[in-house]
Amino acid sequence: MAPAGSEIRAERLVFIDESGAKTNMTRLYGRAFGGKRAVDTAPHGHWCTTTMISALRFDASTADMVLDARRTV
């Protein structure tokens, strides 16, 4: 903990961020022009979860890591 009255420099801060994506997060409904049916493809039966963890700094994102599984941080 910083002593009272001292300043925290933004260049020294590092935030850890975790994000995830799943292949089964596909829209089931859509819209099309002119009353036509919306048609698209989606993966079937091969559900994957990808987790990305990275360190966010004042000027850049560093130490990125991608994991092919669900994580609870």
Secondary structure by P-SEA (a helix, b strand, c coil): cccccbbbbcccbbbbbbbbcccccccccccccccbbbbbcccccbbbbbbbbbbbccccccbbbbbcccccc
